[in-house]
Amino acid sequence: MPGQRGPRTAEHIALVLLAAASGAVDALAFTVLGHVFAGVMTGNLVLLGIAFASGHPADLAAPLVALAGFVAGTRAGALICRGAAPGARPGWPARALFCLAGETAVLAAYATLWAGSGGAPGGLMRQVLLCVAAVAMGGQSAAMLVAGRAARPSTYFTGTLATYVARGAGAPVGAADRWVPVRLAALVAGAAVAAVLHHWAPAWAAAPAPVLVLAAVLGATYRPPRPARKTVREHKG
């Protein structure tokens, strides 16, 4: 909109942290919780089709649980964010931040359950953790839908990558586009950290995700201090 500036640096950094959290959650979902994704529903729909074609009903469980959790999380996030209206003031709407704070709590519960399983969940606990992780990613996606001019995908990046590559073909790269490689790198880094932790300290593998989302919320709410105004008397002196 005219008169509105783009996202502040703090908001870009918050998006980078959210991307890293998404990578960390999806890495564990894929490697430990059933070879599905917590935040990338396109992949889960493909896996669902493969499961139908394979004729093995047991293969349907993981993608269906992930899809159900993501839909529930997105719906809950949409209800929380209902009525949010980004204005001319910098920053994300309060309801979006509240939704992300709720995601932090969900991911903290997820990390606690994960630690309780020793990083090797099985049976029903594996399904519960997958559902909780997908709920968190759905809530994060819903929050980004109302983030206004700062809105960027933070759980799926196919469109982001395609847009970035297409714009790079002879078009000038804007300030916002310069952050795309950073967000993509953060996604990879988050996944790598979770994978390394799962190998060396499996009970702690889920801990980075809630920390990253909390840091994103704090970063998005950060306001640099305004310089103090000099009074007329101080100016004359």
N, C-alpha and C positions, 0 to 999 in steps of 0.2 A: 504494500500500500504506500501511496505517496507520503513522504515525511517520516516513514519508519526506517530506522537503520537496521542493518543485518544483525545476526546474533553476536553477542559480545564474546570476547576470548574465553571468559569463564564458562559460557554456555557451550562453546565448542569443546572445551576440555571435559565438561560434564558428559557430552555425547561420546567422547573418546572413552571415558570410563564406563559408560553404559555398554558400549560395544565390547570392551574387554570382559565385562561381566557376562554378556551374552555368550562370548566365546568359551568362557570357563564353564558355564552351565551346559552348553551343548556338547562340549568335549566329554564330560562325564556321562551325559545322557546317552551318547552314542557308544562310548567304549565300555560302559558298565551297566547301564539301565535298559539295555535291550536293542542296541543298534538303531535307535531312532533319535529324533531331534526334539528338544524342548521348545525351540523358538522358530524353527524353519518348517512351516506346515506344508510347503510345496513338496519337500522331500518326503514327509510323512505320508502324503497322499499317494505319491509314487510307490512307497513301500507298502501301502495298503493295497494298491492294485496288484503288486507282485505277490503279496500274501494270498489274495483271492485266487490268482492264477495258479499258485503252487499247489493248492488243494490241501494246505496244512492249516487248519483253523487256529492252532496255537500261535501261529505267526501274526494273527490279526490283533492280538491283545495289546502289544506295545504301541503300535501306531494309533490304535483307537484310544488308549489311555492318554497318550500325548495330545491327541486332537481334542478330546473331551476336556482335559485340563486347560489347554490354551483357550478354548472357547469360553470356559467358565471364568478364567482370569480376565479375558478381554471384556466379557460382559460386566464383571464386577468393576473393572477399571472404568468402563463407559458410564456406569451408574455413578461412580465417585466423581468423574470428571464432567458429568452433565451440567450444563449451564456455564462451563468455563468459557470465558471470552477474552482472549489475549487483546490487550490494548496497546496504546502507543508507548507505555512505560516499558523499559527493558526488563527482561526476565520471563520465566515461564509462569503461567497462571498458578495460583495457589493450589487449585484442585489437582493440577498435574503433579505438583510437588508432593501433595498429600498422597496421591496414588503411588508415587515412587517410594515414599516413606513406608507405605503399606507393603510394597514389594520387598523393601529391605527386611521388614519383619517376617514375611513369608520365607525369604531366603535364609534368614537367621534360623528359623525353625527347620528348614531343609538341611542346613549345615549341622544343626544339633542332632537331627535324626541320622544324618550321614555318619557323624562321629560315633554315635551310639552303635552303629552297625560295624564299626571298625574299618569303614571304607570298603566293605565287601558285602553289600546288601544282597539278599536273595529272597526268592519267593514273593510273598505279599509286600514286604518292605520295599523291594525293588519297584513294584508297581506304585506304591504310595509315593516314593521319592520322585519317580518320573512324573506323576500327576502334579505334585507340589511344584516341581521345577517348571512345568509347562504353565501352571497357573501364574507363577511369577513372571514368566516371559510374556504371557498374554496381558497382564497388567501393565508391564513396561510398554508394550506396543500401544495400548490404549492411551497411556499418558502422552506418548509422542504425537498422537493424532490431534491433541489440543494444545500443543506447545507453540502454536502460532508460527511466526517467522523463523523461529529456532527449530522447528520440527524437522527431524531427519530420521530415517529408519535406524533402529538400533538393535534389531534382532534378526534382520534378513538384509542382504546386501547385493543381491543379483541386480536389481534395478539401479542401485547406486553405482555399481561398477560399470554397468552398461551405459548409463548416462555420462559418467566421467570419461569413458573411452570415446564415446560418440562426440562429446563436446571438445575433446582433445584433438579431433581431426580438423584442424584449421581454425577453431574458435578460440577466443581469448579465455584464459582460465581465471574465473572470478575468485574473490577472497574465500568464499565458502567452499569452492571446489578444491582449494589447496588443502583443506582438512580431510578430504576423502581418503587419500592414501594413509593418513594418520589413523583414521577410524578403522580402515581395513587392517592395518598393521596391529592395531590394538586388539582386534578380533582374534588374529592369529596368536598374538602374545598371550591373551587371556586363556585360549585353548591350550597353549604350550605349558603355561604355568600350572594349570589344573592337571594336565597329563603328567608332568614331572612330579608334582606333589602326590598324585595317586601312586606313582611308582615308589617314591622314597618315604612318604608319610601319608599313607592312604586315608587315615582318619581325618586329616586336615585338608583334604583335596577340595572340599566344598566351601571352605572358609573364605577364599578370596571374593566370591561373588557378592555376598552381602556387604562386605567392606567396600568394594568398588561402587556399588549402587549408593551406599550412604555417602561416600566421598563425592559422587556425582550430584546428589541432592544438596550437599553443603556448598559445592562449587557453584551450582546454579543459583543459589541464593546469595552468593557473595556480592557485596557492593563495595567498591573501593572508597576509602574515606575521602570526603570532600575537603579541599583546602579551606582553612578558616578565613573568613572575610575580615579584612582590616576595618576597624571603625574609622570614622572621619577624624577623630582626635589623634589616633595612632598614625593615620596617613599624614596629617599636618606635622606631627612630631618627627 
